[in-house]
Amino acid sequence: MRRRPVKTNDILSGQFGLEGIRWALRGQPVRRKLRNAIGSLLPNPARLGAFYLRRSKYKPGSRLTAYYDIHLSAPDRQKTNHRLIEVDWRPMDRNDRPLKLPDAVEKQSAVMQEVAQRSGLAAPFLRLAAELPTLGIRIQVYPLDPHFPQLVSLSNPHYVRDRLESEGLIDLDGRKNQSESKVVITPIRYRPGERHVLRVDVTGVNGSGEEATTFFAKLYDVSGDGARRMKVANQVADWLDTSGIGVDSARPSAYLIEDEALLYPEVTGAPLSQSLHRPGRKVAHNLSLAGAALRTLHEAPDSLLEVLPPKTLDSEIKVIQRAAQHIHILLPQAGAKIERILGLIQEIHQRLPGEPPTFTHSDFKADHLRVSGKGLTLIDFDTCSLADPASDIGKFLADLRFWYEFYGQPGVELAQEQFLSGYGLRDADIRVLRASLYEALVLIKITIRRVPLFDRNWAERTQGLIDRSGQLLGTLTARIGSLP
């Protein structure tokens, strides 16, 4: 890699394999160029501190994207803050020049930067975008995203404070210009062109009975998406309330129609996933409760099904095939194994008796169940769909398997039994068999999305989890061998 000229298109095509991708993400020559480019956006480049690579995504031939958390020292050197950035590698044209962005995107980017500069949101940056033309790299700094023009407004504490007050969520008692009332916006997820989540902390609130209030804002890029998801979230909350099983659901605080954003109150507690490394009586209880909650959702009334998009096993397989393109390039044998597993899953699915689709959460996992002294609270309803209830069950089974592997913790089968017992299923039920099929399927999807390419053990971890999916499918095949 270091002894020959490197062309971006060769990196993106996978010609240099995993070594080439890692060189782009972590190589010192690239890091130095990134530092220089980002430093050029600052009036004082010396303020630029450490880089932390948080996430990456590789689409062979078309894109390599990295998300960094960069640290900036304060002028007095006594404090540091951080900023989220996106580094995007795109193909070069025949003359080794970066392909141009559409004019509308370029124009929107310029407008957003101007607004951010006027409102002080760009500071300490002079600009929020930079390029490395020789590498085809574009850099975006939060809060820039031409596909989400409302991101700048929702990153403005003054604007957000006014919106919260107009929605009746806070009462500042006429103290907008006084120092004791303060709004702080922190980006939790910065994914240009995809999604954004912001944390909103309000202190010095008068009249609400609290001195501090926290909300989370989720932004959408399609008109009406927020309204639809708010309706689903409220209906889920109503249904769980009436069930009496003791599991709460996060209910939106407001829908900001002008900003196409949903506001949620802070949900206290820690993700259930964090407790899985120390199984015990409390974890067993929460797993059983999670199963009961999922069963309740699957028995939701027809009114909750009206606004849900459909999802099938075939559509899930297509999603996985698209997401696994880089596996075929970087680990050809593992890619071939994924294709064999997906083909076998389709064959087995045709042999198993089905049932009508129901309400499904479609992202039911341990991270979306918050554990507190009050019990469990379910969050995140953006992917709810009309689908096979076994897909939700299989998702949670695969999620448990991933976490137990991640923690090096034995006993995942017992944890799965505790969850299934709470759901009210026996090992021989047809729905359990289909859930086992989905477990093998979703384990591949989880592997692709959660094992980072910049992990030194990426190849071994990826290969191992794909092999485990194949083993699960082999066990399932033996279990259903007697079916016609």
C-alpha positions in Angstrom: 0.0 0.0 0.0 2.7 2.5 1.0 5.1 1.7 -1.9 2.8 2.4 -4.8 0.6 5.2 -5.8 -2.9 4.6 -4.5 -6.0 5.5 -6.5 -9.3 6.0 -4.8 -11.2 3.9 -7.4 -8.9 1.0 -6.7 -9.6 1.3 -3.0 -13.3 1.5 -3.5 -13.4 -1.4 -6.0 -11.7 -3.6 -3.4 -8.6 -4.2 -5.4 -6.5 -3.8 -2.3 -8.8 -5.9 -0.2 -9.2 -5.4 3.5 -5.8 -3.8 3.8 -6.8 -1.1 1.4 -10.0 -0.3 3.4 -8.1 -0.2 6.6 -5.4 2.1 5.1 -8.2 4.5 4.1 -9.7 4.4 7.5 -6.7 4.3 9.7 -3.6 4.9 7.6 -1.2 7.6 8.8 -0.9 9.3 5.3 -4.7 9.6 5.1 -4.9 10.8 8.7 -2.4 13.5 8.1 -4.3 14.8 5.0 -7.5 14.7 7.0 -6.0 16.7 9.8 -4.7 19.3 7.4 -8.1 19.6 5.6 -10.1 19.9 8.8 -7.5 22.2 10.3 -7.9 24.5 7.3 -11.5 25.0 8.4 -10.4 26.4 11.8 -8.9 29.9 12.4 -6.4 28.1 14.6 -5.5 24.6 13.4 -3.6 23.9 16.6 -6.9 23.5 18.4 -7.6 20.3 16.5 -7.0 17.4 18.9 -7.6 13.6 18.8 -9.6 11.8 16.2 -11.8 8.9 17.2 -13.2 6.6 14.5 -16.7 5.6 15.6 -18.3 3.9 12.6 -17.7 3.1 8.9 -19.6 1.8 6.0 -18.3 0.4 2.7 -20.3 -0.1 -0.5 -17.9 -1.6 -3.1 -17.3 0.5 -6.1 -19.4 3.5 -4.9 -18.6 4.7 -1.4 -16.6 4.4 1.8 -17.8 6.5 4.7 -16.3 7.1 8.1 -17.7 8.9 11.1 -15.3 10.5 13.5 -15.5 12.2 16.8 -12.9 14.9 16.8 -11.7 16.8 19.9 -11.1 20.6 19.9 -9.2 22.4 22.7 -10.7 25.6 24.0 -8.7 28.8 23.5 -7.6 28.8 27.2 -6.5 25.1 26.8 -8.4 24.3 30.0 -11.3 22.6 28.4 -12.0 20.5 25.3 -15.1 19.9 23.3 -15.9 17.6 20.5 -17.5 17.7 17.1 -18.9 14.9 14.8 -17.8 14.7 11.2 -18.4 12.6 8.2 -15.6 11.6 5.8 -16.9 10.3 2.5 -14.8 8.7 -0.2 -16.5 8.7 -3.6 -15.3 7.5 -7.1 -13.2 9.7 -9.3 -14.0 10.4 -13.0 -11.8 9.3 -15.9 -9.5 12.2 -15.4 -9.0 11.3 -11.7 -11.2 14.2 -10.5 -13.9 13.8 -7.9 -17.4 13.5 -9.3 -19.4 16.6 -8.7 -22.4 16.8 -6.3 -25.7 17.7 -7.8 -26.2 21.4 -8.1 -29.2 21.4 -5.8 -27.1 19.7 -3.1 -24.2 22.1 -3.5 -26.6 25.1 -3.3 -28.4 23.7 -0.2 -25.0 23.1 1.5 -23.9 26.7 0.9 -27.2 28.0 2.3 -26.9 25.9 5.4 -23.3 26.9 6.1 -24.3 30.6 5.8 -27.1 30.1 8.2 -24.9 28.2 10.6 -22.3 30.9 10.5 -24.7 33.7 11.1 -26.2 31.9 14.1 -22.9 31.0 15.6 -23.4 27.3 15.2 -20.4 26.8 12.9 -17.9 28.2 15.4 -15.1 27.6 15.9 -15.2 26.4 12.3 -15.0 29.0 9.5 -16.7 26.5 7.1 -18.4 23.2 7.6 -17.2 21.4 4.5 -13.9 20.5 2.9 -12.5 18.4 0.1 -9.4 16.3 -0.6 -9.7 16.3 -4.4 -6.8 14.0 -5.0 -8.5 11.3 -2.9 -12.1 12.0 -3.8 -12.9 12.8 -0.2 -15.6 15.1 1.0 -15.8 16.2 4.7 -18.9 17.4 6.4 -19.0 18.9 9.9 -22.0 18.8 12.2 -24.6 20.4 11.8 -24.2 20.4 8.0 -26.4 18.0 5.9 -28.1 19.3 2.7 -30.5 16.4 2.8 -31.8 17.5 6.3 -32.0 21.3 6.0 -33.8 21.5 9.3 -30.7 20.2 11.2 -29.3 23.7 11.5 -32.4 25.1 13.0 -32.8 22.2 15.4 -29.2 22.7 16.5 -29.9 26.3 17.5 -30.6 26.5 21.2 -32.6 29.7 20.9 -34.8 28.2 18.1 -35.3 25.0 20.0 -36.2 26.8 23.2 -38.9 28.8 21.5 -40.3 25.6 19.9 -40.3 23.8 23.2 -42.2 26.6 24.8 -44.7 27.0 21.9 -45.4 23.3 22.3 -46.1 23.7 26.0 -43.2 21.4 26.9 -41.4 24.0 29.1 -42.3 27.2 30.8 -39.5 29.7 31.1 -41.7 32.2 32.9 -40.5 35.1 30.7 -36.8 34.4 31.4 -35.6 33.8 27.8 -32.8 36.3 28.0 -31.7 35.5 31.5 -28.6 33.3 32.2 -30.4 30.9 34.5 -32.4 29.4 31.6 -30.2 27.4 29.2 -30.7 25.0 26.3 -27.8 22.7 25.2 -28.0 20.7 22.0 -25.8 17.6 21.7 -25.8 15.4 18.5 -26.2 11.8 19.5 -26.3 10.5 15.9 -24.9 12.4 13.0 -25.5 10.4 9.8 -25.7 12.8 6.8 -28.3 11.7 4.2 -29.6 9.1 6.6 -30.8 10.1 10.1 -30.0 12.4 13.0 -30.8 12.2 16.7 -30.2 15.2 19.0 -30.2 15.5 22.8 -31.8 18.6 24.1 -31.0 19.5 27.7 -33.0 22.4 29.3 -31.9 23.8 32.6 -33.4 26.7 34.7 -37.0 25.7 33.7 -39.7 27.5 35.7 -43.2 26.4 36.2 -42.6 22.8 35.2 -41.8 21.6 38.7 -38.3 20.6 37.6 -35.0 22.4 37.3 -33.8 20.3 34.4 -35.5 18.6 31.5 -34.1 16.4 28.7 -35.6 15.5 25.3 -34.4 13.6 22.3 -35.2 14.9 18.8 -35.4 12.5 15.8 -35.3 14.1 12.4 -36.9 12.8 9.2 -36.3 13.6 5.6 -39.7 12.7 4.2 -42.8 14.9 4.8 -45.3 13.1 7.1 -42.9 10.4 8.4 -42.8 12.0 11.8 -46.6 12.1 12.0 -47.0 8.5 11.1 -44.4 7.3 13.5 -45.9 9.4 16.3 -49.3 7.8 15.7 -47.7 4.3 15.9 -45.7 5.1 19.0 -48.8 6.5 20.8 -50.9 3.5 19.9 -48.2 1.1 21.1 -48.0 3.0 24.4 -51.8 2.9 24.8 -51.9 -0.8 24.1 -49.1 -1.7 26.5 -50.7 0.5 29.2 -54.0 -1.4 28.9 -52.2 -4.8 28.9 -51.1 -4.5 32.6 -47.9 -6.5 32.0 -45.7 -3.9 33.6 -43.8 -2.8 30.5 -43.9 0.9 29.5 -43.4 2.4 26.1 -41.7 5.7 25.2 -44.4 8.1 24.2 -43.5 11.1 21.9 -43.8 14.5 23.6 -44.5 16.5 20.4 -44.3 16.4 16.6 -42.7 19.5 15.1 -44.4 19.6 11.8 -42.3 22.5 10.4 -39.1 20.7 11.2 -40.3 17.1 10.5 -39.0 16.0 13.9 -40.3 14.0 16.8 -39.5 14.9 20.4 -39.3 12.2 23.0 -38.8 12.6 26.8 -35.7 11.1 28.2 -36.1 7.4 29.2 -34.2 6.6 32.3 -32.4 3.4 32.9 -29.7 1.4 31.1 -30.1 -0.8 28.0 -30.9 -4.4 28.8 -27.8 -5.4 26.8 -25.5 -4.0 29.4 -26.7 -6.4 32.0 -26.4 -9.5 29.8 -22.7 -10.0 30.8 -23.8 -10.8 34.3 -26.8 -13.2 34.0 -28.8 -13.8 37.2 -32.3 -13.7 38.6 -33.0 -10.1 37.7 -31.8 -10.6 34.1 -34.0 -13.7 33.8 -37.0 -11.7 35.0 -36.4 -9.0 32.5 -36.0 -11.5 29.7 -39.3 -13.1 30.6 -40.9 -9.7 30.8 -39.5 -8.8 27.4 -41.1 -11.9 26.0 -44.4 -11.1 27.5 -44.2 -7.5 26.1 -43.5 -8.8 22.6 -46.4 -11.3 22.8 -48.7 -8.4 23.8 -47.5 -6.3 20.8 -48.2 -9.2 18.4 -51.8 -9.4 19.7 -52.3 -5.7 19.0 -55.7 -4.6 17.6 -56.3 -4.1 13.9 -56.3 -0.4 14.4 -52.6 -0.5 14.9 -52.0 -2.3 11.6 -53.5 0.4 9.4 -50.5 2.6 8.9 -47.8 -0.1 8.9 -45.7 -1.0 5.8 -45.4 -4.7 5.0 -42.2 -6.6 5.4 -41.5 -10.2 4.2 -38.7 -12.7 4.5 -37.8 -12.1 0.8 -37.5 -8.3 1.4 -35.2 -9.0 4.4 -33.0 -11.3 2.3 -32.7 -8.5 -0.4 -31.6 -6.0 2.3 -29.0 -8.4 3.6 -27.7 -9.2 0.1 -27.2 -5.5 -0.5 -25.6 -4.9 2.9 -23.2 -7.9 2.4 -21.7 -6.7 -0.9 -18.4 -5.8 0.8 -18.2 -9.3 2.4 -18.0 -10.8 -1.1 -15.1 -8.5 -1.9 -13.2 -8.7 1.3 -14.0 -12.3 2.5 -15.1 -14.1 -0.7 -15.5 -17.5 1.1 -17.7 -15.9 3.7 -19.7 -14.1 1.1 -20.3 -17.4 -0.8 -21.4 -19.0 2.5 -23.9 -16.2 3.1 -25.5 -16.8 -0.3 -25.8 -20.5 0.5 -27.4 -19.8 3.9 -29.8 -17.4 2.4 -30.8 -19.8 -0.3 -31.4 -22.6 2.3 -33.4 -20.2 4.4 -35.8 -19.6 1.5 -36.1 -23.3 0.9 -36.9 -24.1 4.5 -39.3 -21.2 4.8 -41.4 -22.6 2.0 -41.7 -25.9 3.9 -42.8 -24.3 7.2 -46.5 -23.5 7.8 -47.1 -19.7 7.9 -49.6 -17.5 9.6 -51.1 -14.0 8.9 -48.8 -11.1 9.5 -49.2 -9.0 12.7 -47.9 -5.8 14.2 -44.1 -6.2 14.6 -41.6 -3.9 16.3 -39.1 -5.0 13.6 -36.1 -3.9 15.7 -36.9 -5.6 19.0 -33.5 -6.0 20.7 -31.9 -5.6 24.1 -30.7 -2.0 23.3 -34.3 -0.9 22.8 -35.4 -2.2 26.3 -34.4 0.2 29.1 -34.1 -1.2 32.6 -34.8 1.0 35.6 -36.2 0.7 39.1 -39.6 1.1 37.5 -39.2 -1.9 35.2 -38.8 -2.1 31.5 -39.4 0.6 28.9 -39.6 -0.1 25.2 -38.2 2.5 22.8 -37.8 3.2 19.0 -40.8 2.6 16.8 -39.3 3.8 13.5 -39.3 0.4 11.9 -42.6 -1.0 13.0 -44.2 -3.1 10.2 -46.8 -5.7 9.2 -44.9 -8.9 9.2 -44.5 -12.5 10.5 -44.4 -12.3 14.3 -41.6 -14.9 14.2 -39.3 -12.3 12.7 -39.5 -10.2 15.9 -38.8 -13.3 18.0 -35.9 -14.4 15.8 -34.4 -10.9 15.9 -34.3 -11.0 19.7 -32.9 -14.5 19.8 -30.1 -13.4 17.4 -29.5 -10.3 19.4 -29.1 -12.3 22.6 -26.7 -14.6 20.8 -24.6 -11.7 19.5 -24.3 -10.2 23.0 -23.4 -13.4 24.7 -20.7 -14.0 22.1 -19.5 -10.4 22.5 -19.2 -10.8 26.3 -17.7 -14.3 26.0 -20.6 -15.4 28.2 -21.9 -19.0 28.2 -25.6 -19.8 28.7 -27.3 -18.0 25.7 -29.6 -21.0 25.3 -30.9 -20.5 28.8 -31.4 -16.8 28.2 -33.4 -17.6 25.0 -35.5 -20.1 26.9 -36.3 -17.4 29.5 -37.4 -15.0 26.8 -39.5 -17.7 25.0 -41.1 -18.7 28.2 -42.2 -15.2 28.9 -43.6 -15.0 25.4 -45.5 -18.3 26.0 -43.9 -20.5 23.4 -42.8 -24.1 23.6 -39.8 -25.5 21.7 -42.0 -27.5 19.3 -44.3 -24.7 18.3 -44.3 -23.8 14.6 -43.8 -20.2 15.4 -40.6 -21.1 17.3 -39.3 -23.0 14.3 -39.9 -20.0 12.1 -38.3 -17.8 14.7 -35.2 -20.1 14.6 -35.1 -19.6 10.9 -35.2 -15.8 11.4 -32.5 -16.1 14.1 -30.1 -17.6 11.6 -31.1 -14.9 9.1 -30.8 -11.9 11.4 -27.5 -13.1 12.9 -26.0 -12.5 9.5 -27.5 -9.0 9.3 -26.3 -8.2 12.8 -22.8 -9.4 12.0 -22.7 -7.2 8.9 -23.9 -4.1 10.7 -22.3 -4.4 14.1 -18.8 -5.8 13.5 -16.7 -2.7 12.5 -14.4 -3.0 9.5 -11.7 -1.2 11.5 -11.8 -3.9 14.2 -8.5 -5.8 14.0 -10.4 -9.0 14.4 -13.1 -8.1 11.8 -12.4 -11.1 9.5 -12.3 -13.6 12.3 -15.4 -12.3 14.1 -17.3 -12.0 10.9 -16.4 -15.5 9.7 -17.2 -16.9 13.1 -20.7 -15.4 13.4 -21.5 -16.4 9.8 -20.4 -20.0 10.6 -22.6 -19.9 13.7 -25.6 -18.9 11.5 -24.9 -21.9 9.3 -24.7 -24.1 12.4 -28.1 -22.8 13.6 -29.6 -23.5 10.3 -28.2 -27.1 10.3 -29.7 -27.7 13.7 -33.1 -26.3 12.5 -32.9 -28.5 9.4 -32.6 -31.6 11.6 -35.5 -30.5 13.8 -37.9 -30.1 10.8 -36.7 -33.1 8.9 -39.9 -35.0 9.5 -42.1 -32.2 8.2 -43.7 -32.9 4.8 
